[in-house]
Amino acid sequence: MNTEKFIYIGLMAGSVLFPFLFSFEKQISFYKKWKYLFVAILLPLLFFVIWDAWFTARGVWSFNDDFTLGPRLFDLPIEEWLFFVVVPYCGVFIYEVLKLYLPRIDFNKAVYGSFVVLVLIFAFLTLLYSQRDYTFFNFLFNTLFLSFMLFNNWFKKHLTHFTLAFLVALIPMFIVDGVLTAMPLVEYNPLENSGIRVYTIPFEDLFYFLLLFGMNVMIFEWLQRKRKIEK
């Protein structure tokens, strides 16, 4: 048996194990919010799977069959579909735990200002790398989504917790993505990205994760807000 084929699925299982088990811890009780989480995972999953499949078809990146179980859907390994479930689950879990244990953190003007600057930088990078698909679309989507996030005043009070959760979630993200890109399970076309890497991780992957995580958290909070308004 080729154990290398279980690496991706093993990383996904290992990543979600403790967040899943601690979801039932009495104080956290994350399982009670699964009804919001399901939608917050599903909608971004549809967007990212379309993006992922499109880029795979265009040769922007590819998946090495030596490290996956084999079955594919829309030319994406089954493990890649799981990625868009497991990573959001873990990310939103971290976000909720930080909200629980750091409840007094509220809107911070410096954090908001940092995101405004980030949007301007992303817009500049979109123009700078207009000929490189991964970099271009990554920063284009981030520019649009983060602008939308900042213009929704109701989300401002969540922005600091979101930022902290993203920074914490970068730690497991670096571990998982570092393994995937070092093998490499995911192979990137050098003509379609900036060429800048953090260890073996393309620079763009950090902001791909930011976009995914941002969508998950914003939808998660919007559904809860909508529920409160309806009451």
N, C-alpha and C positions, 0 to 999 in steps of 0.2 A: 504493500500500500504506500502510495506517495503522500507522505504527511504534509508536504509543502502545499498541497491543494487545500488544506484546512486552515491555512494561515489567516486568510481574510475573514472567514466565518468565525474563526477562533478569536480574532481581535474584536469582532462585533459582540460576541458572547461575553468575553471578558470585560468589555467596556460597560455593558449594561447590567451586569450581574449585581454589583453592589447598589447602584441607584435603584434598581428594581426591588431588591430585598428591603432597603431602607425606606422605600415608598410606603411600607406598612408599619413603620415605626410610629408609635402613638402620637408623638409630638409633631412629627412631620406630616403624616397622613396624606402623602402626595396622591395616593390612589383615589382620594375623594375628588380630585380635579381632573381625572382621566377623561371625563366627558368633554372638557375644554381642550385638553391636550390632544385628543384624537384629531379634532378638526385643525388644530394648530400645527400638527404634523402633516396631515393629509394634503392641505392646500399647497404649502411650499413644496412637498414631495412631487406633486404634479408638475409644478413649474420647473423644478430642478431636473426631473427625469427627462422632460422634453429637451431642456438645455443640454443635458448630459448625452442623450442619444444623438442629438443633432451634431454635437462636437465630435462624438465617436465616429459618426458617418463621414464627417468632413476631415477626419484624420488629425484633429487638434490634439487628441490624446487617444490612447488605446489601452486595453487590458490584457495582461499576460495570463494566458490560460494555465500556465504551470502553477499558479498560485490561487486558482479558484476551482470550485467544484465542477464547473462545466456548463450547467444550464444557463441560458440567457433569455431575456425578454426584451425586445426592441434592441437587440445587440448589446444589452447591458447584463453583466453577471448578476445572478440573484443576490449575491452579497452586496452589490452596489445599491440595489433597491433597499436592502436592510440598512445600509449606511444612512439613508435619509429618514429612517425610523429611529435607529439607535442613537445617533448623534444628537438629534433634537430632544429625544427623551432625556438623555444625560444632561444636556445643556439646560433645559428648562428645570430639571430637578435641582441643579446647582443654583439656578436663579431663585427658586422657591426657598431653598435652604438658607441662602443669604438674606432673603427678605424676612425669614423667620428669626434668624439670630442677630440680624442688624436692622431692626425695624425702624430705628430713628433716622436712618439715612433718607434724606429727601432731595428735592430738587437742588441742584448745584449749578450755579451760573457758569463756573469754570468748565464743568463737564459739557454743558450745552454749547459753550463757546468753542470747545475743542471739536465738537462734532460739526459745527459750522465751518471751521477751518478744514476739517477732514473732507467735507463735501466739496470745497473749493479745490483741494488737492486732487481729489478723485476726478473732478471735471477736467482739470489740467492733464492728468494722466490719460484720460479718455482721448483727448485730442492728440497727445504726444504719441500714443501707441495705436493710432487708428488703423494701422496696417497689420496688427497682430491680434488675431481674434480673441484669444483667451484674455489677454490684458485689456483689450478694448471693451469687450462685453462685460467683463467682470466689473470694471470701474464705471462703466455706463450704468449698469443695473444698480450698483451701490450708490452712485450719485442720485439717481431717481428715487430709490427707496429711502435713503437716509434723509433726503429733502422732504419726502412725504412724512416720515417719522417726526421730523423736527417741526413741521407745520401743524401737526396734530397736538394741540395744547394739552389734551387730556393725558398724553403719554409722557409729558415732561417729568411728572413725579416719579415715573418708573425708570427714567434714563440713567440715574446714578447706579441703581441696583443692576440694571442691564449691563452697564459698562464694567462693573466689578465682576459680574458673573462671566462676562466674555473673557476677561483677563484670567480668571481662575480656570475657565474651560480651555484656554489655550494650552495649559499644561498637558492634559490627556490628549488634546488634539495634536500637539507636537509629537507625542509618543506614537500615536496610531499612524498619523500621516508620515512620520519619519520612517516607520517600518515599511509602509506601503510604497513609498518613493525610493527607499534604499534597495529593495529587492531586485529590480523594481516591479511592483505589481501594476502600477499605473505608469505608462510611458508617455512623456510629453513631447510633442513636436516643437523643437527649439525655434522654429520660424514663427510660431504662433504665441509666444510669450516673451517677457522682458529678458529672460535669461538670468535674472537675479534669484539666488536661492539662499535659504536659511538652512544650513546643513544640506540635506537633499531635497528639501521642500521648496517648491516654487513659491516665490514671493506672493503671487496672486492667490495661492491657496488660503492664505490668512484672511483675505477679504472675501473670498468665496464662502468661508465659514462665517464671517461677520454677517454677510447678507442672509445666509440660511438661518442663523441664530436670531438675527433681528426680526425676520418674518415670523419665526416660531413664537417668540416672546410677545410681539405686538398683537398677533392674532389671539394668543392665549389670554392676554390682558383685555383685549377688546371684547371677547366673548363673556368674560366675567363682568366687565363693566356693563355690557348690554343686559346681562341677566339681572344685575342690581337695579338698572333703570326700569326694567319691566316689572319688578316687584313694587 
